[in-house]
Amino acid sequence: MDVSLFSINHLLIKFKSSVLIHGASGKRKTTLLHLLAGLFLADEGDVLLGASNLSILFVNERAEIRKNNQG
């Protein structure tokens, strides 16, 4: 998946925080959520969730992280 129009240098969300993501249609909000959930893999860089680098995990490992840590 080409997410070249999407760039975040650094984003830190503290554990058990609530975050609002808003913007106009087509601005890649859903893409960001899919990256954070490990449903998409970043074309470059890393997506870290706690100590886990989602970019190097297998599909079933990412699913386990979603099940136990996201909601």
Secondary structure as UniProt FT lines:
FT   TURN            4..5
FT   TURN            15..16
FT   TURN            25..26
FT   HELIX           29..37
FT   STRAND          48..49
FT   TURN            50..51
FT   STRAND          52..53
FT   HELIX           54..56
FT   HELIX           59..69
//
